[in-house]
Amino acid sequence: MTASLPPSVPMDNPDDMFEEINPLPRLLMGPGPINADPRVLRAMGSQLLGQFDPQFRKYMKETMALYRRVFETNNTWTFVIDGTARSAIETAMVSLVEPGERVLVASFGRFGQLKTEIARRAGAEVKVIDAEWGTVFSMEQLEAAIREFRPALVATCQGDTSTTMAQPLDGLGEICHRYGALLQVDATATLGGMPLPVDTWQIDCVTGGLQKCLAGPSGCGPITLSDRAAEKIYRRRHIEEGLQAKDYIAGAGRMIASNYFDLAMVMDYWSDLGLNHHTEATSMLYGARECARILVTEGLEKAFARHAIASRAVVAGVEAMGLKVFGDKMHKMPNVTGIYIPDGVNGDRARASMLNDFGIEIGTSFGPLHGRVWRIGAMGYNARKDAVLLTLSALETVLAGEGFKLNRGAGVDAALASYR
Ligand SMILES: Cc1ncc(COP(=O)(O)O)c(C=O)c1O
């Protein structure tokens, strides 16, 4: 049986398509996207340049240098992939892994499942180890799985937004290298919000996104590659036919299955060879550069502290309301908090009231947590005291309206106290 096509998409009012886009001023306090920093939006509104204009190449090099600071790395091959965060994950997977190679995915939520799927599509022999949602792995568990499976690549998340958990990574790179594996980390949800010293932790490939702690819109995936990873990829270099020089010799490794996500060609494009590949998403590049510039100017330590403080305030606030935080609190991401929906409260109706009455978006959950857990994010531009207090205050009112017994004002008071 073949699947039928998805339902069509009738417009509520066809005349609306001639209206100017004018979104309501929402406060986005879910697991991402969040409100972009206005400076990022301003940068993205700048006039376009040709991608081989010297001024634009200069912006590209500055973007590379800024992201080296963001990733705390000296990796030459640090740049951005045009496409949302998963495009960077897919680029890494399809370029780093040859069909038939072994990939171990350490999964502790939905985004581990995503990496599993992408690795399978890339033709890898995939083994998955699962941590129960709301928990993370110990280094011993990870080492045992690597020792047994002997993968070419270990892939995991730093923070999995679906469960709000953050996997400790210090030491994992060293273990991977001891067993001859590379380590790839998806830091979409945590980059800029918690420490990720890529060189110190010996991670071979890290990918990110702008729409969480980096205070930008989605649409671009920062990536950094160790020399080890870059060399492995470059052995598979095959330049597009129309661009090959007379003396061109193709790489010995198997051709990368995707053209758009061929990291060897993308490296050629970012390098001083400046080989043509895709047409640069110029406005996204401006945005990505501005996200990194803002973070580096604030200082990584200060940004991490700002996220940790916001997280403590959210936790203090919801607990003072009588709500329970989901998962292992010791390993919670600093920027997203899972909260059990209390008995008797209609989770979807409460979220709708947050949005429609207060203009505040909070998140629902996926898979086993759907209908059980809300997720509140305080990250990037929104890891601010006023945003946290407004959200808690609206939540108190909504919960009271749902008939949940709470001490009105206690949540906001506790959050304020935690800020003091
Ligand atoms: C941890 C993690 N990885 C990957 C993604 C996928 O990012 P995108 O939707 O930008 O492709 C997300 C998105 O929420 C995420 O939270």
The ligand as a Tripos MOL2 file, in Angstrom:
@<TRIPOS>MOLECULE
LIG
   16    16     1     0     0
SMALL
NO_CHARGES

@<TRIPOS>ATOM
      1 C1         19.4450   19.2670   19.7500 C.3       1 LIG1
      2 C2         18.8930   19.6020   18.4060 C.ar      1 LIG1
      3 N1         19.4660   19.0920   17.3160 N.ar      1 LIG1
      4 C3         19.0060   19.3560   16.0870 C.ar      1 LIG1
      5 C4         17.9140   20.1700   15.8980 C.ar      1 LIG1
      6 C5         17.4100   20.3980   14.4890 C.3       1 LIG1
      7 O1         17.5500   21.7320   14.1590 O.3       1 LIG1
      8 P1         16.8190   22.3930   12.9040 P.3       1 LIG1
      9 O2         15.3690   22.3230   13.2110 O.co2     1 LIG1
     10 O3         17.3460   23.8080   12.9100 O.co2     1 LIG1
     11 O4         17.1890   21.6520   11.6980 O.co2     1 LIG1
     12 C6         17.2790   20.7400   17.0010 C.ar      1 LIG1
     13 C7         16.0980   21.6020   16.8220 C.2       1 LIG1
     14 O5         15.3800   21.9240   17.7190 O.2       1 LIG1
     15 C8         17.7870   20.4450   18.2940 C.ar      1 LIG1
     16 O6         17.2220   20.9540   19.3910 O.3       1 LIG1
@<TRIPOS>BOND
     1     1     2 1
     2     2     3 ar
     3     2    15 ar
     4     3     4 ar
     5     4     5 ar
     6     5     6 1
     7     5    12 ar
     8     6     7 1
     9     7     8 1
    10     8     9 2
    11     8    10 1
    12     8    11 1
    13    12    13 1
    14    12    15 ar
    15    13    14 2
    16    15    16 1
@<TRIPOS>SUBSTRUCTURE
     1 LIG1         1 GROUP 0 **** ****
